[in-house]
Amino acid sequence: MSTRFVKRSADAVPYDPNMSTRFEHLLPALGRLADNRESVSLAQVADDACLSPGRAQRVFLREVGESPKQFSLRVRLQRAAALLLGTPARIVDVAVATGFEDHETFTRAFRRYFGVAPSAYRATNPDWVGPDPIRHAATTAPCVGLYRKPLTNNVQETSMTNHSIERHTLEETPVLFGRRKLAKEEIAAGLAEVLPAAFGHAMSNGLEMVGPPFVRYADQSAAYFTIEAGVPLASAAPEPDEDSGLTTGSLPGGEVAFTAHVGPYETLGEAHVALDVWMNENGVTATGAPWEVYITDPAEVPDPAEWITHVYQPI
């Protein structure tokens, strides 16, 4: 079996045309996009991923749910929002600091994303300049609009044919999260509290986030779910203060059964049923709690039929 390199680089990863390209190829590119204060070209993303530009674009769309350009713009605008609310910097300085060519370009992009001009956005909080995680995250976190309805135990009909199950091997990922024991009808409100708190704590403490928010179902009874909801981090972080309601930990490494679910959160039970059926048919048993990763931000994609959620089950 022959291998080749798409780009010659000291840290290039061999590209095997007979192997499917997976999320791991994108990690260097995601790191550059998340950390860079300026726009990152598709050529740079392709170089980081050791793929051709066309393939990099397709893989990025498939795995992340948006193009590299959309991802980069979103991260820069969210960073700009944090600067507007968390610092007294002039709007033109915020524009420059987040890689926009000029004030007008920044204002147009900001208005398209947040629905208001930067000055109006800042004016909504005239008495607040500082890293208040809850209030900031409530308006700027990637999980804005994430009001997930709880899974039910009585899924009568599923579309399991729409769920392709794959075996992946993951590396252990540091996370910042909050744990809550909730009745089923309380899950949506619980996530609306915990996820913004985790995002806000990471932002205000300079913790680098490396992916969308997740929810792990640590335990389940007839009446309650114990959920762990938060954000993945680039490296292990100090333990937050006890009164924050947050803690640090990790999503486990090792082998998982994986499926991508497309559709509203109410139908996520179908993905879990599909995984359960696949494990039974293949003689595989679960070795830990499953988790979901919310690839699509409902605030950006209003049609629930287009929402993408990745579901992982350790095996």
JOGI-V769983 format. One record per backbone hydrogen bond with DSSP energy under -1.0 kcal/mol. NH is the residue of the N-H (numbers start at 1). CO is the residue of the C=O. Records with the same first field share a line. If there is no record, write none. Layout:
# JOGI-V769983
NH = CO + CO
This chain:
# JOGI-V769983
4 = 15
12 = 9
15 = 4
19 = 16
25 = 22
26 = 23
27 = 24
30 = 26
31 = 27
32 = 28
33 = 29
34 = 30
35 = 31
36 = 32
45 = 41
46 = 42
47 = 43
48 = 44
49 = 45
51 = 46
56 = 52
57 = 53
58 = 54
59 = 55
60 = 56
61 = 57
62 = 58
63 = 59
64 = 60
65 = 61
71 = 67
72 = 68
73 = 69
74 = 70
75 = 71
76 = 72
77 = 73
78 = 74
79 = 75
80 = 76
81 = 77
82 = 78
83 = 79
84 = 80
85 = 81
86 = 82
87 = 83
94 = 90
95 = 91
96 = 92
97 = 93
98 = 94
99 = 96
100 = 95
106 = 102
107 = 103
108 = 104
109 = 105
110 = 106
111 = 107
112 = 108
113 = 109
114 = 110
115 = 111
121 = 117
122 = 118
123 = 119
125 = 122
128 = 125
130 = 85
132 = 130
136 = 132
137 = 133
138 = 134
139 = 136
140 = 136
141 = 137
144 = 141
146 = 143
147 = 145
162 = 159
163 = 160
166 = 258
168 = 256
170 = 254
173 = 251
175 = 249
176 = 231
177 = 247
178 = 229
180 = 227
182 = 225
186 = 183
187 = 184
190 = 186
191 = 187
192 = 188
194 = 190
195 = 191
197 = 193
198 = 194
199 = 195
200 = 196
201 = 197
202 = 198
203 = 199
204 = 200
205 = 201
206 = 203
207 = 202
210 = 232
214 = 230
215 = 292
216 = 228
217 = 290
218 = 216 + 226
219 = 226
221 = 224
225 = 182
226 = 219
227 = 180
228 = 216
229 = 178
230 = 214
231 = 176
233 = 174
234 = 208
244 = 241
245 = 242
247 = 177
249 = 175
251 = 173
254 = 170
256 = 168
257 = 313
258 = 166
259 = 311
261 = 309
263 = 307
267 = 264
268 = 265
270 = 267
272 = 268
273 = 269
274 = 270
275 = 271
276 = 272
277 = 273
278 = 274
279 = 275
280 = 276
281 = 277
282 = 278
284 = 279
287 = 314
291 = 312
292 = 215
293 = 310
294 = 213
295 = 293
296 = 308
300 = 297
301 = 297
306 = 303
307 = 304
309 = 261
310 = 293
311 = 259
312 = 291
313 = 257
315 = 255
